[in-house]
Amino acid sequence: MVVKKVKVFVTLKESVLDPQGKAVEAALHQLGFSGVKDVRIGKYIEFVVADGADGERDIRAMCEKLLANTVIEDYRYEVEEVVSL
Amino acid sequence: MKTAVIVFPGSNCDADMYHAIRDNLGQEAEFVWHEETSLDDFDAVMIPGGFSYGDYLRTGAIARFSRIMPALVQAAEAGKPILGVCNGFQILLEAGLLPGAMLRNRGLKFICRPVELEVVNNRTLFTSLYETGETITIPIAHGEGNYYCDETTLSALKAAGRIVFKYRDNPNGSVGDIAGIVNEKGNVLGMMPHPERAVDALLGSADGLRLFQSILKHWRESRAALVR
């Protein structure tokens, strides 16, 4: 059976401040990595779905309805074909 | 007035809310498990604070798809008073019943202490017993109460008087110092501070009680209007 492996990346919008990113950036500076800037923290979500005609539309619906909050977050995804037993 | 207190897995201010209504307001309250599908028997609905579904994915993101939610949307459309406190506010945002979203507190810390709020608008069913411009003290307890919305939404909220409570000294980075907002119709209030924890001088403040009394007053008046 051919299934698809979906990898979703959710990140805060550019216009939204990221307090966690700021804290991690400060910690990296503390460690001596002084050249680091613009640290942003996001989420990575992966799942497997059966190969279907509505695949892409479904993935977008999942992202818009649940996986990302589009008021504050952007998302992108990658789809890989996987042949499984 | 019969009030529902919705309980999600991970709610932890449900008992406080229940007691505020039963013992301090002196009205009927009932816990409603999130798998129920009707709120028809109730005059008002409270969504309490806590960490529904462990705050997985985002605060309120999973609770928003609970089986009770269509009934909540229906109650909102019917004009019933709905109050979401803390995690309840986060759930209302995720459900789209109120605009905007919550971010991690600006200082990253979980903040648990009484704060001063300004009552920005007393012409709502939740605040009629306060004075506009009055300062009240209500505790907050949250790690993600940094309210965010875009400029357009913020101006619309301001223009329509939908910002109900503002922080006197912004603790978490919320845009416009926002602590609580209502929907367009004015019957759904979301707020990060916990009025149910400020209903008796013994708790440090009784300033939250008038919020519940305002809801009761509204309910009594609208019932009297029906009878007439």
Interface residues (C-beta under 8 A of the other chain):
Chain A: L12 S15 V16 L17 P19 Q20 A23 K43 L66 L67 N69 V71 I72
Chain B: L57 R58 A61 F65 L93 E94 P99 G100 A101 L103 R104 N105 R106 G107 L108 N146 Y148 C149 D150 G173
